[in-house]
Structure formats: structure tokens, C-alpha cells
């Protein structure tokens, strides 16, 4: 079995994963939602890549999550999608956020 190549060489039903971070990616929580300026993200997302998409699919921002916060102050009010993705791109989750300046 070759780890993380997305091929199940030993036919056991899954590829060998050497990065335990992949196992926790579905547990990511975000708050507050709606958000005003700073979106807080659970510890499971730290060091993952995140991408913020506008409702029409345009990418607004993409970076590695260095802390447990994403600054959204420059975004206009609206609905956005945030995709959190593992380094090898084989595991991700998408969260919907509402940006609102009240």
C-alpha cells in the first residue's frame, strides 16, 4: 500500500492515510454565523487550506489557515462558501457563512 496516492493497492476498501488531520476534517466548526468581521474556526482546521467563494463561484480568498480565525471585514454583506481542504486535496468540507454588518 502506497500512502496518500488515492489508490487502494491492497483492496481493503481504503487508501492508507498517513496524515491524521484528514480524519478530523469533517468535524470543523465555525462561529459566529452570521459573522461581522472575524470568523472563528475550530482547532481541526488549523493548517488546512481554506478558500472563500462568492455565491457565483468566484474565488475571493485562498490561504493556509495559520490561526483559528479568518478575517472577513473587507467582504460585502452576503452569503459565502468556505471550503477547508487537506494538503493532499483528497478530503474537504464546505461551510456556508452569512456576512452581515449590523
PyMOL commands that set and color helices and strands:
alter all, ss='L'
color gray80, all
select helices_A, chain A and resi 21-27+43-45
alter helices_A, ss='H'
color red, helices_A
select strands_A, chain A and resi 30-31+38-41+49-54+59-64+69-71+78-85+92-99
alter strands_A, ss='S'
color yellow, strands_A
deselect
rebuild
show_as cartoon
